[in-house]
Amino acid sequence: MTVKLSENIITCEKTEESISAREKFGLLRALLNNMVKGVRIKFEKKLQMIGVGYKAQVQNKQLTLNVGYSHPILFTIPENL
């Protein structure tokens, strides 16, 4: 396989036609796509709270969770988040 970068466009080409070459081509393309997306898009994780009476609240850089315990759970939010 050959990989070329020209004018901010990455081009992948197969040098042979076989099942193994197609598998490797697909893997290479997916890896390159994930690398580019990883640089352009910030990491994000969405969480869901499922249950009756659960509550989450943010106040003054502190996350307060009421999730069924007798007391609220407090987390300090890091500066880089």
Steps between C-alpha positions, in 0.01 A plus 500: 500500500603855444395801702541851360439840653448787258319828558361382838346188339611151601473242224534123554549260210525122485798359309352150468156340487450228759281438801790577733577825316134609525495423873818698562375785280178528704696491826746767380217723380314467832815570703584809296140624528504454879834683528367799306174506697692472827694817421202700371223407743527525877430188706151494639321252722127528570364328807142410581352478847223244503287464809226662702606800707858529369626855460824663384583868545803720430573795734824698526721240330354221713281212384235388748342158447191380684486135401320323779750526785412668827738785410591680176819399317725803425765512228728794426516562126863514371624823340564344158154346468 
